[in-house]
Amino acid sequence: DRDVTGVQTCALPISAEVLSRDALNRALLDRQLLLRRAPLPEGEARAGRVIETVEHLAGLQAQAPFPPYYGLWSRLDGFRPEDLAGLLLDRRVVRIALMRGTIHLVSARDCLLLRPLVQPVLDRAVTVYGKQLEGIDPEALADTARDLLEQRPLTFSELGAQLTQRWPGYPVNALAQTVRSALPLVQVPPRAVWGRAGQAAHTTAESWLGRPLDTGATLDQLVTRYLAGFGPATVRDIQAWSGLTRLGEVVNRLRPGLRTFRDEQGAELFDLPDAPRPAPDTPAPVRLVAEFDNLILSHADRTRVISEPNRKRLYTKNGIFPGTVFVDGFAAGIWQLDRSRTEAVLTIELFGALARRDRDAVAGEGERLLGFAAPDVPGHDIRFA
């Protein structure tokens, strides 16, 4: 028998081992490098370690230009903004729409591997434009857009305006967003280069990286990559992270090589056999986690890191997903950084009262963040709201 996700439900033995919420929390934090910062070497190995980290995390969500810098700062000991900025300029990492149809920062290798696998997610995202583009041959649209984008990077406004010269009367946004789904488009620098500003201009991944997409990649690879960075997890968790559906069929194929558990509600969890699963009482240090961080966005059941009432407090009217304060492994507040030429202010809004020791630890981590983000600003201030 199978449930709606395609998971085999009764033909195989049911796992008896139960993982508590705290056990799932510590396993996730360990794999996300948030129980301890990973060492970052100097010299030639430094860039390689940053890329390895980005790949281990299966990318960092990057709807805004700079959250990936804070995401790596929270995970790598001694990380500096230039460590990532240089990789963007060298085309060793890129920004591209991937899981859930959102922009992610990934390695060049993962860009070529992951993009074909999430094509169904991007196809669904543009179905709303179908009626607006009736009469246009999709292949002709994609081919024309590819020619334009590989001549020079274009913003979506520029691309749409040029496409309307061939297809007058069609909505500019519908044309551009349909191309975003049809083609693997990367955002090129200076967009997201620390200390610089730039509009989101796009070209194709193949043109930018000088290599074709990896059409031999499989969903099995996608699932095991997810479990390495986010497991143990249910099929619904994997689908929530990726945006793909019916991954239960993939998990059932992988099942003989996976370990299975149950959560406290009885849902079946899957994991890689040798993945770390620390004791539930393993100490978890205070962390300030980046805006849009996949730590919070990558499970259907997010109670392993944040309570349901507090999760609802993270969603703002303008769509900005704030940075989060983690205390003892769980989200305990949000943070926001504002800076001018003379002052950098970190505002921390806690969800509830903290013990003095924990509040001091939050302030200490805040001082570290200010030193990372605004070392050239003379005034630093931390305000608890």
ROVO-690517 format. One record per residue (C-alpha): chain; residue number from 1; x, y, z. Coordinates in Angstrom, 1 decimal. Example, Ala and Ser with C-alpha at 12.3 -4.5 7.8 and 13.67 -1.06 7.14 Angstrom:
BEGIN
A  1  12.3  -4.5  7.8
A  2  13.7  -1.1  7.1
//
This chain:
BEGIN
A  1  0.0  0.0  0.0
A  2  1.1  3.6  -0.6
A  3  0.0  6.9  0.9
A  4  -0.5  10.1  -1.2
A  5  3.2  10.8  -1.4
A  6  3.9  7.4  -2.9
A  7  5.5  5.9  0.2
A  8  5.1  2.2  0.9
A  9  3.1  2.1  4.1
A  10  2.6  -1.5  5.1
A  11  4.5  -3.9  2.9
A  12  7.8  -3.4  4.9
A  13  8.4  -3.6  8.6
A  14  7.7  -0.4  10.6
A  15  10.7  1.1  12.4
A  16  10.3  1.0  16.2
A  17  13.0  3.5  17.1
A  18  11.6  6.9  18.0
A  19  13.5  10.1  17.7
A  20  12.4  12.9  19.9
A  21  12.0  16.5  18.9
A  22  15.3  17.3  20.6
A  23  17.1  14.5  18.9
A  24  15.9  15.7  15.5
A  25  16.9  19.2  16.5
A  26  20.5  18.2  17.4
A  27  20.9  16.1  14.3
A  28  19.8  19.0  12.1
A  29  22.0  21.5  13.8
A  30  25.0  19.2  13.6
A  31  24.6  18.7  9.8
A  32  24.0  22.4  9.4
A  33  27.3  23.1  11.1
A  34  25.6  25.1  13.8
A  35  26.6  23.0  16.9
A  36  30.2  24.1  16.2
A  37  31.7  26.3  13.5
A  38  33.8  24.3  11.0
A  39  37.4  25.4  10.8
A  40  38.3  27.5  7.7
A  41  42.0  27.1  6.7
A  42  44.2  29.8  5.2
A  43  45.8  29.6  1.8
A  44  44.7  27.8  -1.3
A  45  42.5  25.3  0.6
A  46  40.3  28.1  1.9
A  47  38.2  28.6  -1.2
A  48  37.8  24.9  -1.6
A  49  36.5  24.6  2.0
A  50  33.9  27.3  1.4
A  51  32.7  25.5  -1.8
A  52  32.5  22.2  0.1
A  53  30.3  23.9  2.7
A  54  28.0  25.4  0.2
A  55  27.7  22.0  -1.4
A  56  27.2  20.2  1.9
A  57  24.3  22.6  2.6
A  58  22.9  21.9  -1.0
A  59  23.1  25.7  -1.5
A  60  22.0  28.6  0.6
A  61  18.7  30.4  -0.1
A  62  19.5  33.8  -1.6
A  63  16.3  35.7  -2.4
A  64  18.1  38.8  -1.1
A  65  21.8  39.4  -2.2
A  66  23.6  39.0  1.1
A  67  22.0  36.4  3.4
A  68  24.4  33.7  2.1
A  69  27.3  35.7  3.6
A  70  25.7  35.6  7.0
A  71  24.7  32.0  6.5
A  72  28.4  31.0  6.0
A  73  29.6  33.3  8.8
A  74  27.3  31.5  11.3
A  75  28.8  28.1  10.2
A  76  32.5  28.7  9.4
A  77  35.1  29.9  11.9
A  78  36.8  33.0  10.6
A  79  34.7  33.4  7.4
A  80  35.2  36.8  5.7
A  81  32.9  38.4  3.1
A  82  35.7  38.3  0.5
A  83  35.7  34.5  0.8
A  84  32.4  34.3  -1.0
A  85  32.6  37.5  -3.1
A  86  35.7  36.1  -4.8
A  87  34.0  32.9  -5.7
A  88  31.1  34.7  -7.3
A  89  33.5  36.8  -9.4
A  90  35.5  33.7  -10.3
A  91  32.3  31.9  -11.4
A  92  32.9  29.1  -8.9
A  93  29.5  29.8  -7.2
A  94  26.4  31.2  -8.8
A  95  22.9  32.4  -8.0
A  96  20.1  30.5  -9.8
A  97  16.4  29.5  -9.2
A  98  16.4  26.0  -7.8
A  99  14.5  24.4  -5.0
A  100  11.0  25.7  -4.4
A  101  11.6  27.9  -7.4
A  102  13.6  30.3  -5.2
A  103  17.0  31.8  -5.8
A  104  19.8  29.8  -4.2
A  105  23.6  30.3  -4.1
A  106  25.2  27.0  -5.2
A  107  28.5  25.8  -6.5
A  108  29.0  25.8  -10.3
A  109  29.0  22.0  -10.1
A  110  25.7  21.9  -8.2
A  111  24.1  24.5  -10.5
A  112  24.6  22.1  -13.5
A  113  23.5  19.1  -11.5
A  114  20.5  20.4  -9.6
A  115  18.9  22.6  -12.2
A  116  17.6  19.8  -14.5
A  117  16.2  18.0  -11.5
A  118  13.9  20.9  -10.3
A  119  12.6  21.7  -13.8
A  120  9.0  20.5  -12.8
A  121  9.0  23.0  -9.9
A  122  9.8  25.9  -12.3
A  123  7.3  24.7  -14.9
A  124  4.5  24.8  -12.2
A  125  5.5  28.3  -11.3
A  126  4.7  29.8  -14.7
A  127  1.4  28.0  -15.4
A  128  -0.4  31.2  -14.3
A  129  1.0  32.9  -17.4
A  130  -0.3  30.3  -19.8
A  131  -3.4  32.2  -21.1
A  132  -1.4  35.4  -21.3
A  133  1.0  33.8  -23.8
A  134  -1.5  31.9  -26.0
A  135  -0.2  31.8  -29.6
A  136  3.5  31.8  -28.7
A  137  5.6  28.7  -29.5
A  138  7.4  28.0  -26.2
A  139  10.5  26.6  -28.0
A  140  10.7  29.7  -30.2
A  141  10.4  31.9  -27.1
A  142  13.2  30.0  -25.3
A  143  15.5  30.0  -28.3
A  144  15.0  33.7  -28.9
A  145  15.6  34.5  -25.2
A  146  18.7  32.3  -25.1
A  147  20.2  34.2  -28.1
A  148  19.5  37.6  -26.4
A  149  20.8  36.6  -23.0
A  150  24.0  35.0  -24.3
A  151  24.9  38.2  -26.2
A  152  24.9  40.1  -22.9
A  153  23.3  39.6  -19.5
A  154  19.9  41.3  -19.2
A  155  17.5  42.2  -16.4
A  156  14.0  40.7  -16.8
A  157  12.7  44.2  -17.7
A  158  15.2  44.4  -20.5
A  159  14.6  40.9  -21.6
A  160  10.8  41.3  -21.7
A  161  11.1  44.6  -23.6
A  162  13.3  42.9  -26.3
A  163  11.0  39.9  -26.6
A  164  7.9  42.2  -27.1
A  165  9.6  43.4  -30.3
A  166  9.0  40.0  -31.7
A  167  5.8  39.3  -29.9
A  168  4.1  42.7  -29.5
A  169  1.1  43.0  -27.3
A  170  2.1  40.3  -24.9
A  171  2.8  41.2  -21.2
A  172  6.5  41.9  -20.5
A  173  6.5  40.1  -17.2
A  174  4.8  37.0  -18.5
A  175  7.4  36.7  -21.3
A  176  10.3  37.1  -18.9
A  177  9.1  34.8  -16.2
A  178  8.3  32.1  -18.7
A  179  11.9  32.3  -19.9
A  180  13.1  32.0  -16.3
A  181  11.4  28.7  -16.1
A  182  12.4  27.4  -19.5
A  183  16.1  28.3  -19.3
A  184  18.7  27.9  -16.5
A  185  19.4  31.6  -15.8
A  186  22.1  32.7  -13.4
A  187  22.4  36.2  -11.9
A  188  25.7  37.7  -12.7
A  189  28.0  40.0  -10.7
A  190  28.1  42.6  -9.4
A  191  24.8  41.4  -8.0
A  192  25.4  39.9  -4.6
A  193  29.1  40.9  -4.4
A  194  29.8  42.2  -0.9
A  195  30.3  45.9  -0.9
A  196  28.9  46.4  -4.4
A  197  25.4  47.0  -5.8
A  198  23.9  45.8  -9.0
A  199  20.6  44.9  -10.6
A  200  19.7  41.2  -11.2
A  201  21.0  40.7  -14.7
A  202  20.8  37.2  -16.2
A  203  22.5  34.9  -18.7
A  204  22.4  31.2  -19.2
A  205  24.3  28.8  -16.9
A  206  25.9  27.1  -19.9
A  207  27.2  30.4  -21.2
A  208  28.4  31.7  -17.9
A  209  30.1  28.5  -16.8
A  210  31.2  27.2  -20.2
A  211  29.7  23.8  -19.5
A  212  26.4  21.9  -20.3
A  213  23.9  20.9  -17.7
A  214  24.3  17.5  -16.1
A  215  21.5  15.7  -17.7
A  216  22.6  12.4  -16.1
A  217  21.7  13.6  -12.6
A  218  19.1  11.6  -10.7
A  219  16.5  12.3  -8.1
A  220  18.2  9.7  -6.0
A  221  21.2  12.1  -5.7
A  222  18.8  14.9  -4.8
A  223  17.2  12.9  -1.9
A  224  20.5  11.7  -0.5
A  225  22.0  15.2  -0.6
A  226  19.0  16.5  1.3
A  227  19.3  13.8  4.0
A  228  23.0  14.5  4.4
A  229  22.2  18.2  5.2
A  230  18.7  18.1  6.7
A  231  17.8  14.6  7.9
A  232  16.4  12.5  9.4
A  233  13.3  13.5  7.5
A  234  9.9  12.4  6.2
A  235  9.1  12.3  2.5
A  236  6.9  15.4  3.0
A  237  10.0  17.2  4.4
A  238  12.0  16.4  1.3
A  239  9.1  17.6  -0.9
A  240  8.8  20.8  1.2
A  241  12.5  21.6  0.7
A  242  12.6  20.7  -3.0
A  243  9.2  21.7  -4.2
A  244  9.0  18.4  -6.0
A  245  6.1  15.9  -5.6
A  246  5.8  12.1  -5.4
A  247  9.3  11.6  -4.0
A  248  8.0  8.7  -2.0
A  249  8.7  6.6  -5.1
A  250  12.4  7.7  -4.9
A  251  12.6  7.0  -1.2
A  252  11.2  3.6  -1.6
A  253  13.8  2.8  -4.2
A  254  16.5  4.0  -1.8
A  255  14.9  2.4  1.3
A  256  17.2  -0.7  1.4
A  257  20.2  1.6  1.9
A  258  18.6  3.9  4.4
A  259  17.9  3.8  8.2
A  260  14.3  4.4  9.3
A  261  12.9  5.9  12.5
A  262  9.7  7.4  13.8
A  263  9.1  10.8  15.2
A  264  7.0  11.4  18.3
A  265  3.8  11.7  16.1
A  266  4.5  8.3  14.4
A  267  5.6  9.7  11.1
A  268  8.3  7.6  9.3
A  269  11.7  9.2  9.1
A  270  14.5  8.3  6.7
A  271  18.2  8.9  7.1
A  272  21.6  8.0  5.8
A  273  23.0  5.1  7.8
A  274  26.3  6.9  8.9
A  275  24.9  10.4  9.2
A  276  25.5  12.1  12.6
A  277  22.7  11.9  15.2
A  278  24.0  13.5  18.4
A  279  22.5  12.9  21.8
A  280  19.4  15.1  22.4
A  281  21.1  16.8  25.3
A  282  24.2  17.9  23.3
A  283  24.9  21.6  24.1
A  284  23.8  23.9  21.3
A  285  25.4  27.4  21.3
A  286  23.6  30.6  20.6
A  287  23.6  31.4  16.9
A  288  22.3  34.3  14.8
A  289  21.0  32.6  11.6
A  290  20.7  34.4  8.3
A  291  17.6  35.8  6.7
A  292  15.8  33.2  4.5
A  293  18.0  30.5  5.9
A  294  17.1  27.0  4.8
A  295  17.5  25.8  8.4
A  296  14.0  27.0  9.0
A  297  12.5  26.6  5.5
A  298  13.3  23.0  4.6
A  299  10.9  20.8  6.5
A  300  7.2  20.3  6.3
A  301  7.2  20.0  10.1
A  302  9.4  22.8  11.4
A  303  8.9  22.2  15.1
A  304  12.3  20.6  15.3
A  305  13.7  24.2  15.2
A  306  10.7  26.6  15.9
A  307  7.4  26.4  17.6
A  308  4.3  26.9  15.4
A  309  3.3  30.2  17.1
A  310  6.8  31.6  16.7
A  311  7.0  30.4  13.1
A  312  4.0  32.5  12.2
A  313  5.7  35.5  13.7
A  314  8.5  35.2  11.1
A  315  6.3  36.0  8.1
A  316  6.1  39.7  7.4
A  317  3.7  41.6  5.1
A  318  6.5  42.6  2.7
A  319  7.7  39.0  2.3
A  320  11.0  39.5  4.1
A  321  12.0  36.5  6.2
A  322  14.1  37.9  9.0
A  323  17.3  36.6  10.6
A  324  16.6  34.4  13.6
A  325  18.1  34.1  17.0
A  326  18.7  30.5  18.2
A  327  19.1  29.6  21.9
A  328  19.6  26.1  23.0
A  329  18.9  24.9  19.5
A  330  15.5  26.6  18.9
A  331  14.4  29.9  17.4
A  332  14.0  32.4  20.3
A  333  13.8  35.7  18.4
A  334  14.6  37.6  15.3
A  335  17.4  40.1  14.4
A  336  17.8  43.0  12.1
A  337  20.9  45.0  11.1
A  338  20.8  48.6  10.1
A  339  23.9  50.6  9.3
A  340  24.9  54.1  8.3
A  341  28.3  55.6  7.8
A  342  28.7  56.2  11.5
A  343  26.7  53.5  13.2
A  344  25.7  49.9  12.9
A  345  22.7  48.9  15.0
A  346  21.7  45.3  15.6
A  347  18.1  45.1  16.9
A  348  17.1  41.8  18.6
A  349  13.5  41.0  19.3
A  350  13.1  38.0  21.6
A  351  10.0  35.8  21.5
A  352  10.1  35.6  25.3
A  353  12.2  36.1  28.4
A  354  15.7  34.6  28.5
A  355  17.9  33.7  31.4
A  356  20.6  36.3  32.0
A  357  23.3  33.9  30.8
A  358  21.5  33.3  27.5
A  359  20.8  36.9  27.0
A  360  24.5  37.7  27.5
A  361  25.4  35.0  25.0
A  362  23.0  36.5  22.5
A  363  24.6  39.9  23.0
A  364  28.1  38.3  22.6
A  365  27.1  36.7  19.3
A  366  25.6  40.0  18.2
A  367  29.0  41.7  18.8
A  368  30.6  39.1  16.6
A  369  28.1  39.7  13.9
A  370  28.6  43.5  14.0
A  371  32.4  42.9  13.8
A  372  31.8  40.8  10.7
A  373  29.3  43.0  8.9
A  374  30.4  46.5  9.8
A  375  34.1  46.4  10.8
A  376  34.7  49.9  9.2
A  377  31.8  51.6  11.0
A  378  32.9  53.4  14.2
A  379  29.7  53.0  16.2
A  380  28.2  49.6  17.1
A  381  25.1  49.2  19.2
A  382  22.9  46.2  20.2
A  383  19.3  46.9  21.1
A  384  16.9  44.4  22.6
A  385  13.3  45.2  21.5
//
